Amino acid sequence: MLSKKNRLPANAMRLKEPTSFNFKHFSMKKTENDLGYLRVGVIISTKVDRLSVGRHRIKRQIMESIRLNWNLKNSYDVIIIAFPSLTKLEDKDIQEEVRQAQ
């Protein structure tokens, strides 16, 4: 799991002038920050998975693959918005998709 300082707080989920990237199973919005390190927020609605257990599992998988594969010293705020098709993927497929999104 990402450390607390690398998690984007809920009150900062609205980015100013973000750059958007669309992938097959999620969308990513990215903007620069002045902090000197990466902050990431993940949004998974109830349309993706009705049960909170499933939503939290997907969030943990995304955060772990970011921790392992992304450079945490980049000065960006990133929001990842999951699509419902993400629930059908295996763990390794989610990690590969997030790794390519860097």
C-alpha positions as CSV (number, residue, x, y, z in Angstrom):
1,M,0.0,0.0,0.0
2,L,1.1,3.5,-0.7
3,S,2.3,5.6,2.3
4,K,0.0,8.1,3.7
5,K,1.9,11.1,2.2
6,N,1.4,9.6,-1.3
7,R,-2.4,9.4,-1.0
8,L,-4.4,12.3,-2.4
9,P,-6.7,13.7,0.3
10,A,-10.5,13.7,-0.4
11,N,-10.6,17.5,-0.3
12,A,-8.0,17.7,-3.1
13,M,-9.8,15.4,-5.5
14,R,-10.7,18.3,-7.8
15,L,-7.6,19.0,-9.8
16,K,-7.0,22.3,-11.5
17,E,-6.6,22.1,-15.2
18,P,-5.9,18.3,-15.4
19,T,-4.5,16.4,-18.3
20,S,-6.8,13.5,-19.0
21,F,-5.7,10.1,-20.3
22,N,-8.1,7.3,-21.2
23,F,-7.2,3.6,-21.0
24,K,-9.2,0.5,-21.7
25,H,-10.3,-0.1,-18.0
26,F,-9.8,3.3,-16.3
27,S,-9.3,7.0,-16.9
28,M,-6.5,9.0,-15.4
29,K,-6.3,12.7,-14.6
30,K,-3.0,14.3,-13.9
31,T,-1.7,17.7,-12.8
32,E,1.6,19.0,-11.4
33,N,1.9,19.9,-7.7
34,D,4.6,21.8,-5.7
35,L,5.2,19.1,-3.1
36,G,8.0,17.2,-4.7
37,Y,6.3,13.8,-4.5
38,L,3.5,11.9,-6.2
39,R,0.0,11.9,-4.7
40,V,-2.6,9.4,-6.0
41,G,-6.3,9.1,-5.5
42,V,-8.5,6.3,-6.8
43,I,-12.2,6.7,-7.5
44,I,-14.4,3.6,-7.8
45,S,-18.1,4.1,-7.9
46,T,-20.8,1.6,-6.9
47,K,-21.5,1.0,-10.6
48,V,-18.1,-0.7,-10.8
49,D,-18.8,-3.1,-7.9
50,R,-21.9,-3.0,-5.7
51,L,-20.1,-4.5,-2.7
52,S,-17.5,-2.3,-0.8
53,V,-15.3,-5.4,-0.4
54,G,-14.8,-5.6,-4.2
55,R,-14.2,-1.8,-4.6
56,H,-11.6,-1.8,-1.8
57,R,-9.9,-4.9,-3.4
58,I,-9.5,-3.1,-6.7
59,K,-8.3,0.1,-4.9
60,R,-5.6,-1.9,-3.0
61,Q,-4.4,-3.6,-6.3
62,I,-4.1,-0.3,-8.1
63,M,-2.3,1.4,-5.1
64,E,0.1,-1.5,-4.8
65,S,1.0,-1.6,-8.5
66,I,1.6,2.2,-8.4
67,R,3.9,1.7,-5.4
68,L,5.9,-1.0,-7.2
69,N,6.1,0.4,-10.7
70,W,5.8,4.2,-10.6
71,N,8.4,6.8,-9.7
72,L,7.1,8.3,-6.4
73,K,9.4,11.3,-6.6
74,N,7.5,12.9,-9.5
75,S,5.6,16.1,-8.5
76,Y,2.1,15.1,-9.7
77,D,-1.4,14.7,-8.3
78,V,-3.0,11.8,-10.1
79,I,-6.6,10.6,-10.0
80,I,-7.6,7.2,-11.4
81,I,-11.2,6.6,-12.2
82,A,-12.1,2.9,-12.6
83,F,-14.5,1.6,-15.2
84,P,-16.8,-1.5,-14.6
85,S,-14.7,-3.7,-16.9
86,L,-11.9,-3.6,-14.3
87,T,-13.7,-6.1,-12.1
88,K,-13.3,-8.8,-14.7
89,L,-9.5,-8.6,-14.8
90,E,-7.0,-10.8,-12.9
91,D,-4.6,-9.2,-10.4
92,K,-1.6,-9.4,-12.8
93,D,-3.6,-7.8,-15.6
94,I,-4.6,-4.8,-13.4
95,Q,-0.9,-4.4,-12.4
96,E,0.2,-4.5,-16.1
97,E,-2.4,-1.9,-17.1
98,V,-1.5,0.5,-14.3
99,R,2.3,0.0,-15.0
100,Q,1.7,1.0,-18.7
101,A,-0.3,4.1,-17.6
102,Q,2.8,5.6,-15.9
